[in-house]
Amino acid sequence: MRNIIFTALILIGIAPCVTCQTGANFKDLRTKLFVTDSYDYRVRPTNDQKLPTEISVDLHLLAINELNEAKQTMKTTAYLALIWTDAFLKWKPSDYGNIQDAFWPQGEVWKPDIALKNSNLEYKELGVPSLNVLNRYDGTVEWRPFQVFESSCSLDITHFPFDYQTCYMKFEAWSYLKAQVIMIGGSNGVKLNDYEPNAAWEIIDSTWDIVEDNEDSTISFSITMKRKPLYFMLSVIIPITTLAILNLCVSVLPTSSGEKAGYAITVFLAFTVFLTVISSSLPQSSDSVALIAVFLIIQTICSTLTTVLALALLRMSSFDQTVAIPRILIFFMRCLKCKSCSKEFNIAPNRVVSIKDTESKIFDMSSTGDVEYSWKEVVNCLDVVLFVVNASIFVSSWLGCFMAAKNSKP
């Protein structure tokens, strides 16, 4: 019995605080605002039309759909959270069943006609008629237009695929002057509470800034991203590096095997295929050039020269002793074998041999028909020189391009 009395007293005490929000209350509120007060969405919602309307803007990023290097565009799924005060949409909650929040179709209330200024698609106002706006009793209006945005970006591809990219999304109230509408940033600019991580890009920073303009009110959101390079390392960088190593092996393959020319041409064609693939994924016109493309061009040129020299060496290897070796090749062979010559001169230490005597001896050998070097020795020596030159170019270009690309900073 005591519990029943206690429960009854509690219900009697809170009864005055409980109100029922009926459909009639909402009808009365709507009639009061839109009929009695003759609310007009074409009138800027302030009693003093000389004062601008301040709009708080936050960008809620949901996903980065695509960052297209060739088109230099960023496609995102996001929505703006816009909050302003409407002086004509206020009421006392106690007069309407304690209604504090109401939803109205966005086409029936005033809202800023905001559009993406650097859109790569058609320039149009945000939002669709089916969306509602949230209206609080103190006149605060919140509008969240949801949309897929495609903004133009200026991408720097120098350090591809270890690059950082910063893209901007600029929104403006395109039919209002800055003296009428002022957009201000929200708490922390781009919000990532509901963001779905991208497989190719990682967001490392985001900011907002007011664009200084005497006429238009524009707010800019920046998103700084870091590319995840694992895919390109496995599909592009490692195959290109192995191809460059295979290009060195052209000099290792003996001319007598008969496969030297075919091997060199195959490596050259592989480089051209990779160069085509990389070129198709990069911007067609850009102020920057990817270092990986520079490395590919260097290796393609080296492969071209290697193929030409391989064909020349095959031709040389077919010469017999009746074909005279050019003097420049003989001089080149003497320079390369200077150490062996010095060892030959040191065999008889008690005998002094001058350079003039040696040159006259070599001249006498060539004049009497004796052969100092054979074509086979010349071809083998040129193979060694070609290998050393290619290896030097490969190591220097690899360190210069890939190490510089990897040390990129945002």
C-alpha positions as CSV (number, residue, x, y, z in Angstrom):
1,M,0.0,0.0,0.0
2,R,2.9,2.3,0.9
3,N,4.5,1.7,-2.5
4,I,1.3,2.4,-4.4
5,I,0.9,5.8,-2.6
6,F,4.6,6.6,-3.3
7,T,4.2,5.8,-7.0
8,A,1.0,7.9,-7.2
9,L,2.8,10.9,-5.7
10,I,5.6,10.7,-8.2
11,L,3.2,10.6,-11.1
12,I,1.3,13.6,-9.7
13,G,4.6,15.5,-9.3
14,I,5.8,15.0,-12.9
15,A,2.4,15.3,-14.6
16,P,2.7,19.1,-15.2
17,C,6.1,18.6,-16.9
18,V,4.8,16.0,-19.5
19,T,3.3,17.4,-22.6
20,C,2.0,15.6,-25.6
21,Q,3.2,16.8,-29.1
22,T,0.2,16.1,-31.3
23,G,-0.2,16.5,-35.0
24,A,-2.4,19.5,-34.3
25,N,0.5,21.2,-32.6
26,F,2.7,20.8,-35.7
27,K,-0.1,22.0,-37.9
28,D,-0.6,25.1,-35.7
29,L,3.1,25.8,-35.8
30,R,3.4,25.4,-39.5
31,T,0.3,27.7,-40.0
32,K,1.8,30.3,-37.7
33,L,5.1,30.4,-39.5
34,F,4.2,30.0,-43.1
35,V,0.6,31.4,-43.3
36,T,0.1,33.8,-40.4
37,D,3.6,35.3,-40.5
38,S,3.7,34.9,-44.3
39,Y,7.2,33.4,-44.4
40,D,8.9,33.9,-47.7
41,Y,12.0,31.8,-48.6
42,R,13.1,34.5,-51.1
43,V,13.8,37.0,-48.4
44,R,17.1,36.7,-46.6
45,P,16.2,35.8,-43.0
46,T,17.3,38.8,-41.0
47,N,15.4,41.8,-39.8
48,D,18.2,44.2,-40.6
49,Q,19.0,43.6,-44.3
50,K,22.2,45.6,-44.0
51,L,23.8,43.0,-41.8
52,P,25.2,39.8,-43.4
53,T,24.0,36.3,-42.6
54,E,26.8,34.3,-41.0
55,I,26.8,30.6,-42.0
56,S,28.9,28.0,-40.2
57,V,30.2,25.4,-42.7
58,D,31.7,22.0,-41.9
59,L,32.7,19.4,-44.5
60,H,31.9,15.8,-43.5
61,L,34.0,13.5,-45.7
62,L,32.6,10.0,-46.2
63,A,34.9,8.5,-48.9
64,I,37.5,9.4,-51.5
65,N,36.2,7.6,-54.5
66,E,39.0,8.3,-57.0
67,L,42.0,10.5,-57.5
68,N,42.6,10.6,-61.2
69,E,46.1,11.7,-62.1
70,A,45.5,11.8,-65.9
71,K,42.4,14.1,-65.5
72,Q,43.8,15.8,-62.3
73,T,40.5,15.4,-60.5
74,M,39.4,14.1,-57.1
75,K,36.0,12.5,-56.7
76,T,34.6,12.3,-53.1
77,T,31.4,11.5,-51.3
78,A,30.6,14.1,-48.7
79,Y,28.1,16.4,-47.2
80,L,28.2,20.0,-45.9
81,A,26.8,20.9,-42.5
82,L,25.6,24.4,-42.8
83,I,24.1,26.2,-39.8
84,W,22.7,29.8,-39.7
85,T,20.0,31.7,-37.8
86,D,16.7,32.5,-39.4
87,A,15.0,35.4,-37.6
88,F,11.6,34.5,-39.2
89,L,11.5,30.8,-37.9
90,K,11.3,31.3,-34.2
91,W,8.5,30.2,-31.7
92,K,7.8,29.5,-28.1
93,P,7.9,25.7,-27.4
94,S,5.3,26.1,-24.6
95,D,2.7,27.4,-27.1
96,Y,3.0,24.3,-29.3
97,G,3.1,21.3,-27.1
98,N,6.8,21.9,-26.2
99,I,7.9,21.4,-29.8
100,Q,11.6,22.3,-29.9
101,D,12.7,20.9,-33.3
102,A,10.8,20.9,-36.6
103,F,11.7,19.7,-40.1
104,W,10.7,21.6,-43.2
105,P,11.3,20.8,-46.9
106,Q,14.4,22.7,-48.1
107,G,12.4,24.3,-50.9
108,E,10.1,26.1,-48.4
109,V,12.8,27.9,-46.3
110,W,15.6,30.3,-47.2
111,K,19.0,28.6,-47.7
112,P,22.3,29.8,-49.3
113,D,22.7,28.7,-52.9
114,I,26.2,27.2,-52.3
115,A,28.0,25.5,-55.1
116,L,31.4,23.9,-55.6
117,K,33.5,26.5,-57.3
118,N,36.3,24.3,-58.7
119,S,33.9,21.5,-59.8
120,N,34.9,19.4,-62.8
121,L,31.3,18.7,-63.5
122,E,28.4,21.1,-64.1
123,Y,28.2,24.2,-61.9
124,K,25.0,23.8,-59.9
125,E,23.5,24.4,-56.5
126,L,23.9,21.8,-53.8
127,G,21.0,19.8,-52.5
128,V,17.9,18.1,-53.8
129,P,14.2,19.0,-53.1
130,S,13.6,15.8,-51.2
131,L,16.0,16.8,-48.4
132,N,14.7,18.6,-45.3
133,V,16.2,21.2,-43.1
134,L,16.3,21.1,-39.3
135,N,14.7,24.1,-37.6
136,R,15.1,24.7,-33.8
137,Y,12.8,27.0,-31.8
138,D,15.5,29.7,-31.4
139,G,15.7,30.1,-35.2
140,T,18.8,28.0,-35.7
141,V,18.6,26.2,-39.1
142,E,20.8,23.2,-40.0
143,W,21.1,22.0,-43.6
144,R,23.1,18.9,-44.7
145,P,23.2,18.6,-48.5
146,F,24.6,15.2,-49.5
147,Q,26.4,14.8,-52.8
148,V,29.2,13.3,-54.9
149,F,31.7,16.0,-55.6
150,E,34.3,16.0,-58.4
151,S,36.8,18.8,-57.9
152,S,39.7,19.9,-60.1
153,C,43.1,19.4,-58.5
154,S,46.6,20.5,-59.5
155,L,48.7,17.4,-58.8
156,D,52.5,17.2,-58.5
157,I,53.6,13.8,-59.8
158,T,57.3,14.3,-59.5
159,H,57.7,11.8,-56.6
160,F,55.2,9.3,-57.9
161,P,54.4,6.7,-56.4
162,F,55.8,8.1,-53.1
163,D,54.0,11.4,-53.5
164,Y,51.8,13.5,-51.3
165,Q,48.9,15.4,-52.9
166,T,46.8,18.3,-51.5
167,C,43.4,18.8,-53.1
168,Y,41.1,21.7,-52.5
169,M,37.3,21.9,-52.4
170,K,36.1,25.5,-52.7
171,F,32.5,26.4,-52.0
172,E,30.9,29.8,-52.6
173,A,27.5,31.4,-52.2
174,W,27.4,32.3,-55.9
175,S,24.4,34.6,-56.0
176,Y,25.1,36.6,-52.8
177,L,27.7,39.2,-52.2
178,K,30.1,39.1,-49.3
179,A,28.1,41.9,-47.7
180,Q,25.0,39.6,-47.6
181,V,26.4,36.2,-46.8
182,I,29.6,35.3,-44.9
183,M,30.7,31.7,-44.6
184,I,32.9,30.8,-41.6
185,G,34.5,27.5,-40.8
186,G,33.2,25.1,-38.2
187,S,35.1,23.5,-35.3
188,N,37.9,21.7,-37.2
189,G,37.2,22.0,-40.9
190,V,37.0,18.5,-42.5
191,K,35.4,15.9,-40.3
192,L,36.3,12.3,-40.7
193,N,33.9,10.7,-38.2
194,D,32.2,8.6,-40.8
195,Y,35.0,8.4,-43.3
196,E,35.6,5.1,-45.1
197,P,39.4,4.5,-45.6
198,N,40.6,4.4,-49.1
199,A,42.8,1.5,-50.4
200,A,45.1,3.8,-52.3
201,W,45.3,7.0,-50.3
202,E,45.8,7.9,-46.6
203,I,44.6,11.2,-45.3
204,I,47.3,12.9,-43.2
205,D,45.9,16.4,-42.8
206,S,42.9,18.6,-43.5
207,T,42.3,22.3,-43.0
208,W,39.9,25.1,-44.0
209,D,40.5,28.7,-45.0
210,I,38.5,31.7,-46.0
211,V,39.3,32.9,-49.5
212,E,39.9,36.6,-49.4
213,D,37.7,38.2,-52.0
214,N,36.0,41.6,-52.0
215,E,32.8,40.3,-53.6
216,D,32.2,36.6,-53.2
217,S,32.1,34.6,-50.0
218,T,34.2,31.5,-50.5
219,I,35.5,28.9,-48.1
220,S,38.2,26.4,-49.1
221,F,38.8,22.9,-47.6
222,S,42.1,21.3,-48.2
223,I,42.8,17.5,-47.9
224,T,46.4,16.3,-47.8
225,M,46.8,12.7,-48.8
226,K,49.7,10.2,-48.9
227,R,49.7,7.5,-51.6
228,K,50.1,3.9,-50.5
229,P,52.9,2.7,-52.8
230,L,52.8,-1.0,-52.2
231,Y,50.7,-1.8,-55.3
232,F,53.0,0.3,-57.6
233,M,56.1,-1.2,-56.0
234,L,54.9,-4.7,-56.8
235,S,53.4,-4.1,-60.2
236,V,55.7,-1.4,-61.6
237,I,58.9,-0.6,-59.7
238,I,60.1,-4.2,-59.1
239,P,59.4,-5.4,-62.7
240,I,61.2,-2.3,-64.1
241,T,64.2,-2.9,-61.9
242,T,64.5,-6.5,-62.9
243,L,64.2,-5.5,-66.5
244,A,67.1,-3.1,-66.1
245,I,69.1,-5.9,-64.5
246,L,68.2,-8.2,-67.5
247,N,69.4,-5.4,-69.8
248,L,72.8,-5.7,-68.2
249,C,72.9,-9.4,-69.0
250,V,73.0,-8.7,-72.8
251,S,76.7,-8.1,-72.4
252,V,77.1,-11.4,-70.5
253,L,75.6,-13.5,-73.3
254,P,78.3,-14.7,-75.7
255,T,77.9,-13.8,-79.4
256,S,78.4,-17.4,-80.4
257,S,75.1,-18.4,-78.8
258,G,73.1,-16.7,-81.6
259,E,70.5,-15.3,-79.1
260,K,72.2,-12.0,-78.3
261,A,70.2,-9.8,-80.7
262,G,66.9,-11.5,-79.9
263,Y,67.4,-11.1,-76.2
264,A,68.3,-7.4,-76.5
265,I,65.3,-6.7,-78.6
266,T,62.9,-8.5,-76.2
267,V,64.2,-6.4,-73.3
268,F,63.8,-3.2,-75.4
269,L,60.2,-4.1,-76.2
270,A,59.4,-4.8,-72.5
271,F,60.7,-1.3,-71.6
272,T,58.5,0.3,-74.2
273,V,55.4,-1.5,-72.9
274,F,56.1,-0.3,-69.4
275,L,56.7,3.2,-70.7
276,T,53.3,3.2,-72.4
277,V,51.6,1.9,-69.2
278,I,53.1,4.6,-67.0
279,S,52.5,7.4,-69.5
280,S,48.8,6.5,-69.7
281,S,48.3,6.8,-66.0
282,L,50.0,10.2,-65.7
283,P,48.7,13.6,-66.7
284,Q,49.1,14.3,-70.4
285,S,50.3,17.8,-69.8
286,S,51.9,18.8,-66.5
287,D,54.5,21.2,-65.1
288,S,56.1,18.3,-63.3
289,V,57.6,15.0,-64.6
290,A,57.5,11.8,-62.6
291,L,61.0,10.6,-61.7
292,I,59.9,7.0,-62.4
293,A,59.2,8.1,-66.0
294,V,62.6,9.7,-66.2
295,F,64.2,6.4,-65.1
296,L,62.2,4.5,-67.7
297,I,63.3,6.9,-70.4
298,I,66.9,6.5,-69.4
299,Q,66.7,2.7,-69.4
300,T,64.8,2.7,-72.7
301,I,67.6,4.7,-74.3
302,C,70.2,2.4,-72.8
303,S,68.3,-0.6,-74.1
304,T,68.2,0.9,-77.5
305,L,71.9,1.6,-77.6
306,T,72.6,-1.9,-76.2
307,T,70.5,-3.5,-78.9
308,V,72.4,-1.5,-81.6
309,L,75.8,-2.4,-80.1
310,A,74.8,-6.0,-79.8
311,L,74.0,-6.1,-83.5
312,A,77.3,-4.5,-84.2
313,L,79.2,-7.0,-82.0
314,L,77.5,-9.8,-83.8
315,R,78.7,-8.4,-87.1
316,M,82.3,-8.0,-85.7
317,S,82.3,-11.6,-84.5
318,S,81.8,-12.8,-88.0
319,F,85.0,-11.1,-89.3
320,D,88.1,-13.3,-89.9
321,Q,91.7,-12.3,-89.8
322,T,91.6,-10.9,-93.3
323,V,89.6,-7.9,-92.1
324,A,91.8,-5.3,-90.6
325,I,91.0,-4.1,-87.2
326,P,90.6,-0.2,-87.1
327,R,93.4,1.7,-85.5
328,I,91.0,3.3,-82.9
329,L,90.0,-0.2,-81.7
330,I,93.7,-1.2,-81.4
331,F,94.4,1.9,-79.5
332,F,91.4,1.3,-77.2
333,M,92.5,-2.3,-76.6
334,R,96.1,-1.1,-75.7
335,C,94.7,1.3,-73.2
336,L,92.5,-1.3,-71.5
337,K,95.4,-3.8,-71.4
338,C,98.0,-1.4,-70.2
339,K,98.4,-3.3,-66.9
340,S,99.1,-6.6,-68.7
341,C,101.6,-4.7,-70.9
342,S,103.4,-3.4,-67.9
343,K,103.6,-6.9,-66.5
344,E,105.1,-8.1,-69.8
345,F,107.7,-5.3,-69.6
346,N,108.7,-6.4,-66.1
347,I,109.5,-10.0,-67.0
348,A,113.2,-9.1,-67.7
349,P,114.2,-6.6,-65.0
350,N,117.8,-6.2,-66.1
351,R,116.6,-5.1,-69.6
352,V,115.4,-1.6,-70.1
353,V,112.6,-1.4,-72.7
354,S,111.5,2.0,-73.8
355,I,108.1,3.0,-75.1
356,K,109.5,3.9,-78.5
357,D,111.0,0.5,-78.8
358,T,107.6,-1.1,-77.9
359,E,105.7,1.0,-80.4
360,S,108.2,0.3,-83.2
361,K,107.9,-3.4,-82.4
362,I,104.1,-3.3,-82.6
363,F,104.4,-1.3,-85.8
364,D,106.7,-3.9,-87.2
365,M,104.3,-6.7,-86.2
366,S,101.5,-5.1,-88.0
367,S,103.5,-4.3,-91.0
368,T,104.9,-7.8,-91.4
369,G,101.4,-9.3,-91.2
370,D,101.4,-10.5,-87.6
371,V,98.1,-9.8,-85.8
372,E,98.3,-8.1,-82.4
373,Y,94.6,-8.8,-81.5
374,S,91.9,-10.9,-82.9
375,W,88.3,-9.9,-83.6
376,K,87.1,-12.3,-80.8
377,E,89.3,-10.5,-78.3
378,V,87.9,-7.1,-79.4
379,V,84.3,-8.3,-79.1
380,N,84.9,-9.7,-75.6
381,C,86.6,-6.6,-74.5
382,L,83.7,-4.4,-75.8
383,D,81.2,-6.6,-74.0
384,V,83.0,-5.9,-70.7
385,V,83.0,-2.2,-71.4
386,L,79.3,-2.2,-72.3
387,F,78.5,-4.1,-69.1
388,V,80.4,-1.6,-66.9
389,V,78.9,1.4,-68.6
390,N,75.3,0.0,-68.4
391,A,75.8,-1.0,-64.7
392,S,77.1,2.5,-63.9
393,I,74.1,4.2,-65.6
394,F,71.6,1.8,-63.9
395,V,73.0,2.3,-60.4
396,S,73.3,6.1,-60.7
397,S,69.8,6.5,-62.3
398,W,68.2,4.1,-59.8
399,L,69.6,5.9,-56.8
400,G,69.0,9.3,-58.3
401,C,65.3,8.7,-59.2
402,F,63.9,6.3,-56.7
403,M,65.8,7.6,-53.7
404,A,64.8,11.2,-54.5
405,A,61.1,10.1,-55.0
406,K,61.1,8.2,-51.7
407,N,62.4,11.2,-49.8
408,S,59.4,13.3,-50.8
409,K,57.7,15.5,-48.1
410,P,54.1,16.8,-47.9
